[in-house]
Amino acid sequence: MGQLLAVHNEKLSKQDEIDSVLFHKIDELRAFTQEETKKIKHGCERDIRLVDLRLRSIEKKMWSIAGALTIISIAVSPIGVRFFSLLTPQSTSAMVTAK
C-alpha cells in the first residue's frame, strides 16, 4: 500500500510540474497575443486616419468643382447674363460732328 501511495504521489507531483509548464506557456501566449493585437489595432487606426484624410481632400475638391460649375452655369444662363449686364456700365457712343 505504501508503494502504491508513493507512485500515486509521484504521478501527482509530475502532473503539477506539467501543469505549471502548461500554464506558463499559456501566459506567454496570452502576452504575445495581446502585444500583436495592439500592433494590429494601431496599424488599423493609422490606416483609418489616412483614409479619412484622403476622403476629406477628395470632398474638398468635389465641393470646389461643384461651386465652380454652379457659378459657370449661372453666368451663362439668361438670368445670369441679365444680372451681369446690370453690373457692367453701358457704353454710349458719342460722335462729334463738325459743322
C-alpha positions in Angstrom: 0.0 0.0 0.0 2.9 2.3 0.8 4.4 1.8 -2.7 1.0 2.5 -4.3 0.7 5.8 -2.4 4.3 6.7 -3.3 3.7 6.0 -7.0 0.5 8.0 -6.8 2.2 10.9 -5.1 4.9 10.8 -7.8 2.3 10.9 -10.6 0.6 13.9 -8.9 3.9 15.8 -8.5 4.7 15.2 -12.2 1.3 16.3 -13.2 1.8 19.5 -11.1 5.1 20.2 -12.9 3.4 19.6 -16.3 0.5 21.9 -15.3 2.9 24.7 -14.2 4.8 24.4 -17.6 1.5 24.5 -19.5 0.2 27.5 -17.5 3.5 29.3 -18.1 3.2 28.6 -21.9 -0.4 29.8 -21.9 0.6 33.0 -20.1 3.4 33.6 -22.7 1.0 33.0 -25.5 -1.6 35.4 -24.0 1.1 38.1 -23.6 2.2 37.6 -27.2 -1.3 37.7 -28.5 -2.1 40.9 -26.6 1.0 42.5 -28.0 0.2 41.5 -31.6 -3.4 42.6 -31.1 -2.2 46.1 -30.0 0.1 46.3 -33.1 -2.7 45.4 -35.4 -5.1 47.8 -33.7 -2.5 50.6 -34.0 -2.0 49.8 -37.7 -5.7 49.8 -38.4 -6.2 53.1 -36.6 -3.4 54.6 -38.7 -4.9 53.3 -41.9 -8.3 54.7 -41.0 -6.8 58.1 -40.3 -5.1 58.0 -43.7 -8.3 57.0 -45.5 -10.2 59.8 -43.6 -7.7 62.4 -44.7 -7.8 61.2 -48.3 -11.7 61.4 -48.3 -11.6 64.9 -46.8 -9.3 66.1 -49.6 -11.5 64.4 -52.2 -14.6 66.0 -50.7 -13.0 69.5 -50.7 -12.1 69.1 -54.4 -15.6 67.9 -55.1 -17.2 70.9 -53.4 -14.8 73.3 -55.2 -15.8 71.8 -58.6 -19.5 71.8 -57.7 -19.2 75.5 -56.8 -17.3 76.4 -59.9 -19.9 74.6 -62.1 -22.7 76.4 -60.3 -21.1 79.8 -60.9 -20.4 79.0 -64.6 -24.0 77.7 -65.1 -25.5 80.8 -63.6 -23.1 83.1 -65.6 -24.2 81.6 -68.9 -27.9 81.3 -68.1 -30.2 84.1 -69.3 -30.8 85.3 -65.8 -27.0 85.4 -65.2 -26.4 87.3 -68.4 -29.0 89.9 -67.5 -27.6 90.2 -64.0 -24.0 90.7 -65.2 -25.2 93.2 -67.8 -26.6 95.3 -65.0 -23.2 95.2 -63.2 -21.3 96.5 -66.2 -21.9 100.0 -67.3 -23.4 100.5 -70.7 -21.1 102.3 -73.0 -22.7 105.0 -75.0 -21.0 106.1 -78.2 -20.6 109.7 -78.7 -19.9 111.1 -82.1 -18.5 114.5 -82.7 -19.7 116.0 -85.9 -18.0 119.0 -87.5 -20.2 121.8 -88.9 
